[in-house]
Amino acid sequence: MSGVPPLRWRSAGHTRRGKDRSRNEDALLDCPARACWAVADGMGGHRAGDVASQWVVNSLASLAAHGDLDQRVGAVRRCLQEVNRQLRHTAQGPHDIIGSTVVALLLEGDRAACVWAGDSRCYLWRGQSLYQLSRDHSRMRQLMEEHQMNAQQAGSQPDARALTRAVGARERLHLEVLELGTCPGDVFLLCSDGVYQAFDHGELGLALSLGTPQQILNRVVESVVRGAARDDLTAVVIQR
């Protein structure tokens, strides 16, 4: 059985199509009863991004909430590896990609685990400070780390937004996992790039600082929509 008491964590989620998009290629999972949440963003410029992101989320939603946190993380990893295999099998050729980012959050007691591939993000607001828990799997981040470029230099490169990891992108999926302890008052945000690109770090922290999950979510979404909001935007707010 899951060790998560019912209703210990409250959450709210929202996804909508970007103003320049013909369809929404994002998807989300908001399941506080099982202490499991996720955001997936279909790979732009590739076929069936909406199918890929929904496939990821539906597969995670089908997992039983049995075992401790370590066992549940293992189940998520196996699930996403299987989705990766299925998406690769569905692709029509070696150069055809049906893929999606994923960032998932699992909670149990005073422990949390974040699992991700791609550039959808997990943030934590704690003690009046905002922390980005996930690290983007992108060419931009790679340039910054390997070539000591700053964000402006790396972002100006023609392939800066290209992903270096995603579900369905390669034969083998390399997931990253971060585990941490939780504290009363913690607020987690899972979001696609259509959300975090609309904020600087300070603005995003301010948006997460007060209110219920639904109030925080409304504030985040309204701020994004007031701007260009060209990309699809998806956010899930989880609060202890």
RACOR-V590692 format. One record per residue. N is the residue number from 0. RES is the residue in three letters. PSI is psi in degrees with one decimal (NA if undefined). BURIAL is # if it has 9 or more other ideal C-beta (glycine too) atoms within 8 Angstrom, else .. D_FIRST is the distance of its C-alpha to the first C-alpha in Angstrom with 2 decimals. Layout:
BEGIN
n = (N | N)
res = (RES | RES)
psi = (PSI | PSI)
burial = (BURIAL | BURIAL)
d_first = (D_FIRST | D_FIRST)
END
This chain:
BEGIN
n = (0 | 1 | 2 | 3 | 4 | 5 | 6 | 7 | 8 | 9 | 10 | 11 | 12 | 13 | 14 | 15 | 16 | 17 | 18 | 19 | 20 | 21 | 22 | 23 | 24 | 25 | 26 | 27 | 28 | 29 | 30 | 31 | 32 | 33 | 34 | 35 | 36 | 37 | 38 | 39 | 40 | 41 | 42 | 43 | 44 | 45 | 46 | 47 | 48 | 49 | 50 | 51 | 52 | 53 | 54 | 55 | 56 | 57 | 58 | 59 | 60 | 61 | 62 | 63 | 64 | 65 | 66 | 67 | 68 | 69 | 70 | 71 | 72 | 73 | 74 | 75 | 76 | 77 | 78 | 79 | 80 | 81 | 82 | 83 | 84 | 85 | 86 | 87 | 88 | 89 | 90 | 91 | 92 | 93 | 94 | 95 | 96 | 97 | 98 | 99 | 100 | 101 | 102 | 103 | 104 | 105 | 106 | 107 | 108 | 109 | 110 | 111 | 112 | 113 | 114 | 115 | 116 | 117 | 118 | 119 | 120 | 121 | 122 | 123 | 124 | 125 | 126 | 127 | 128 | 129 | 130 | 131 | 132 | 133 | 134 | 135 | 136 | 137 | 138 | 139 | 140 | 141 | 142 | 143 | 144 | 145 | 146 | 147 | 148 | 149 | 150 | 151 | 152 | 153 | 154 | 155 | 156 | 157 | 158 | 159 | 160 | 161 | 162 | 163 | 164 | 165 | 166 | 167 | 168 | 169 | 170 | 171 | 172 | 173 | 174 | 175 | 176 | 177 | 178 | 179 | 180 | 181 | 182 | 183 | 184 | 185 | 186 | 187 | 188 | 189 | 190 | 191 | 192 | 193 | 194 | 195 | 196 | 197 | 198 | 199 | 200 | 201 | 202 | 203 | 204 | 205 | 206 | 207 | 208 | 209 | 210 | 211 | 212 | 213 | 214 | 215 | 216 | 217 | 218 | 219 | 220 | 221 | 222 | 223 | 224 | 225 | 226 | 227 | 228 | 229 | 230 | 231 | 232 | 233 | 234 | 235 | 236 | 237 | 238 | 239)
res = (MET | SER | GLY | VAL | PRO | PRO | LEU | ARG | TRP | ARG | SER | ALA | GLY | HIS | THR | ARG | ARG | GLY | LYS | ASP | ARG | SER | ARG | ASN | GLU | ASP | ALA | LEU | LEU | ASP | CYS | PRO | ALA | ARG | ALA | CYS | TRP | ALA | VAL | ALA | ASP | GLY | MET | GLY | GLY | HIS | ARG | ALA | GLY | ASP | VAL | ALA | SER | GLN | TRP | VAL | VAL | ASN | SER | LEU | ALA | SER | LEU | ALA | ALA | HIS | GLY | ASP | LEU | ASP | GLN | ARG | VAL | GLY | ALA | VAL | ARG | ARG | CYS | LEU | GLN | GLU | VAL | ASN | ARG | GLN | LEU | ARG | HIS | THR | ALA | GLN | GLY | PRO | HIS | ASP | ILE | ILE | GLY | SER | THR | VAL | VAL | ALA | LEU | LEU | LEU | GLU | GLY | ASP | ARG | ALA | ALA | CYS | VAL | TRP | ALA | GLY | ASP | SER | ARG | CYS | TYR | LEU | TRP | ARG | GLY | GLN | SER | LEU | TYR | GLN | LEU | SER | ARG | ASP | HIS | SER | ARG | MET | ARG | GLN | LEU | MET | GLU | GLU | HIS | GLN | MET | ASN | ALA | GLN | GLN | ALA | GLY | SER | GLN | PRO | ASP | ALA | ARG | ALA | LEU | THR | ARG | ALA | VAL | GLY | ALA | ARG | GLU | ARG | LEU | HIS | LEU | GLU | VAL | LEU | GLU | LEU | GLY | THR | CYS | PRO | GLY | ASP | VAL | PHE | LEU | LEU | CYS | SER | ASP | GLY | VAL | TYR | GLN | ALA | PHE | ASP | HIS | GLY | GLU | LEU | GLY | LEU | ALA | LEU | SER | LEU | GLY | THR | PRO | GLN | GLN | ILE | LEU | ASN | ARG | VAL | VAL | GLU | SER | VAL | VAL | ARG | GLY | ALA | ALA | ARG | ASP | ASP | LEU | THR | ALA | VAL | VAL | ILE | GLN | ARG)
psi = (154.0 | 144.4 | 13.8 | 117.5 | 143.5 | 138.6 | 15.6 | -35.7 | 136.9 | 150.8 | 164.7 | 144.8 | 155.6 | 142.0 | 144.8 | 157.7 | 140.5 | 156.6 | -24.9 | 11.9 | 143.6 | -21.8 | 156.9 | 118.4 | 7.9 | 159.9 | 157.7 | 158.2 | 124.9 | 95.0 | 75.8 | -28.0 | -28.8 | 6.0 | 49.7 | 129.7 | 152.9 | 154.5 | 136.0 | 142.5 | 110.0 | 140.8 | 118.7 | 143.0 | -0.4 | 165.4 | 139.1 | 41.8 | -35.1 | -35.9 | -44.5 | -47.0 | -39.5 | -35.3 | -44.9 | -50.5 | -43.6 | -37.8 | -42.5 | -37.2 | -24.9 | -8.6 | 137.9 | 145.3 | 53.3 | 153.9 | 174.4 | -176.9 | -41.1 | -42.0 | -38.4 | -38.6 | -42.2 | -40.5 | -39.4 | -43.1 | -46.6 | -39.5 | -48.2 | -32.1 | -38.4 | -40.6 | -40.7 | -45.8 | -42.9 | -40.1 | -38.5 | -38.2 | -33.7 | -30.5 | 145.7 | 0.2 | 171.7 | -23.1 | 2.2 | 126.8 | 128.4 | 103.0 | 169.7 | 145.9 | 167.0 | 139.4 | 124.6 | 146.4 | 128.8 | 137.9 | 144.9 | 118.3 | -122.6 | 24.0 | 149.0 | 151.7 | 130.7 | 129.8 | 130.9 | 160.5 | 126.6 | -157.4 | 13.3 | 147.4 | 157.8 | 123.9 | 155.1 | 126.9 | 118.2 | 130.4 | 41.6 | 22.4 | 146.4 | 130.3 | 132.8 | 110.5 | -39.3 | 155.0 | 125.2 | 134.0 | 80.7 | 160.5 | -35.6 | -48.5 | -37.9 | -43.6 | -39.7 | -39.9 | -40.9 | -26.6 | 11.8 | 35.8 | 150.3 | 174.1 | -38.8 | -43.3 | -47.3 | -39.4 | -19.4 | -8.3 | 145.8 | -27.0 | 23.9 | -34.4 | -1.9 | 141.6 | 143.3 | -13.2 | 144.4 | 156.0 | 123.5 | -6.5 | -33.4 | 167.0 | -39.0 | 129.9 | 124.6 | 108.5 | 151.0 | 141.3 | 133.8 | 127.6 | 145.6 | 164.6 | 155.6 | 159.9 | 152.9 | 137.2 | -6.6 | 141.6 | 123.1 | 145.1 | 121.9 | 134.6 | 157.6 | 169.9 | -21.7 | -18.9 | -57.0 | -22.0 | -14.4 | -4.6 | 151.3 | 172.1 | -43.5 | -40.8 | -40.6 | -41.2 | -41.3 | -39.6 | -30.1 | -1.7 | -24.5 | 145.1 | 177.8 | 166.7 | -40.9 | -39.8 | -42.4 | -45.7 | -45.6 | -41.3 | -42.6 | -49.8 | -44.2 | -37.9 | -41.2 | -45.4 | -28.2 | -21.2 | -155.9 | -43.0 | 44.3 | -35.6 | 158.3 | 147.4 | 131.1 | 133.4 | 142.5 | 127.9 | 129.7 | 130.7 | 135.3 | NA)
burial = (. | # | . | # | . | . | . | . | # | # | # | # | # | # | # | # | . | # | . | . | # | . | . | # | # | # | # | # | # | # | # | # | . | . | # | # | # | # | # | # | # | # | # | . | . | # | . | . | # | # | # | # | # | # | # | # | # | . | # | # | . | . | # | . | # | . | . | . | # | . | # | # | # | . | # | # | # | . | # | # | # | # | # | # | . | # | # | # | . | . | # | . | . | . | . | . | # | # | # | # | # | # | # | # | # | # | # | # | . | . | # | # | # | # | # | # | # | # | # | # | # | # | # | # | # | # | . | . | . | # | . | . | # | # | . | # | # | # | # | # | # | # | # | # | . | . | . | . | . | . | . | . | # | # | . | . | # | . | . | # | . | . | # | . | # | # | # | # | # | . | . | . | # | . | # | # | # | # | # | # | . | # | # | . | . | # | # | # | # | # | # | # | # | # | # | # | . | # | # | . | . | . | # | # | # | . | # | # | . | . | . | . | # | # | # | # | # | . | # | # | # | . | # | # | # | . | . | . | # | . | # | # | # | # | # | # | # | # | # | #)
d_first = (0.00 | 3.77 | 6.39 | 8.86 | 10.74 | 12.28 | 15.73 | 15.86 | 17.29 | 19.99 | 21.37 | 24.17 | 25.42 | 28.72 | 30.53 | 34.17 | 36.90 | 39.33 | 42.92 | 44.23 | 41.63 | 42.06 | 38.31 | 35.11 | 33.53 | 30.60 | 27.18 | 24.15 | 20.48 | 19.57 | 16.00 | 15.17 | 12.45 | 10.38 | 12.42 | 14.26 | 18.05 | 20.83 | 24.60 | 26.62 | 30.42 | 32.35 | 35.05 | 38.31 | 41.33 | 39.45 | 38.92 | 36.04 | 34.26 | 32.73 | 31.39 | 29.86 | 28.09 | 26.70 | 25.59 | 23.63 | 21.93 | 21.26 | 19.70 | 17.30 | 16.53 | 15.66 | 12.80 | 9.34 | 6.94 | 4.65 | 5.56 | 7.74 | 10.69 | 12.92 | 10.99 | 10.70 | 14.38 | 15.24 | 13.97 | 16.06 | 18.95 | 19.01 | 18.82 | 21.72 | 23.67 | 23.57 | 24.71 | 27.42 | 28.57 | 28.73 | 30.66 | 33.03 | 33.61 | 34.35 | 36.90 | 40.42 | 41.92 | 41.65 | 42.64 | 40.49 | 37.30 | 34.52 | 32.24 | 30.12 | 28.92 | 25.27 | 23.66 | 19.93 | 18.09 | 14.46 | 13.56 | 11.23 | 12.88 | 16.37 | 15.91 | 16.83 | 17.57 | 20.29 | 20.99 | 24.34 | 27.42 | 30.58 | 31.89 | 29.43 | 28.47 | 25.95 | 27.65 | 26.73 | 28.89 | 28.83 | 31.64 | 34.19 | 33.74 | 32.41 | 30.84 | 30.44 | 27.36 | 27.81 | 31.02 | 32.76 | 33.19 | 36.67 | 40.25 | 41.09 | 38.65 | 39.89 | 43.47 | 42.76 | 41.12 | 43.39 | 46.66 | 46.36 | 46.98 | 46.20 | 44.25 | 47.50 | 48.92 | 45.84 | 45.36 | 48.93 | 48.43 | 48.54 | 45.18 | 43.35 | 40.72 | 39.94 | 36.38 | 35.91 | 32.32 | 30.57 | 28.38 | 30.97 | 33.82 | 34.10 | 33.25 | 30.82 | 28.43 | 28.15 | 25.25 | 25.28 | 22.32 | 22.65 | 20.25 | 21.17 | 20.42 | 20.43 | 22.73 | 23.31 | 25.44 | 24.30 | 25.01 | 23.96 | 25.99 | 25.31 | 28.56 | 30.91 | 34.34 | 35.97 | 34.56 | 35.06 | 38.50 | 39.70 | 39.14 | 40.33 | 37.98 | 39.36 | 39.26 | 35.62 | 34.73 | 36.79 | 35.03 | 31.61 | 32.98 | 32.93 | 31.32 | 28.15 | 26.30 | 28.42 | 31.59 | 30.97 | 30.24 | 33.42 | 35.42 | 34.31 | 34.96 | 38.26 | 39.47 | 38.84 | 40.46 | 43.50 | 44.17 | 44.84 | 41.26 | 42.44 | 39.09 | 35.97 | 33.86 | 30.14 | 28.21 | 24.78 | 24.71 | 21.63 | 22.37 | 20.78)
END
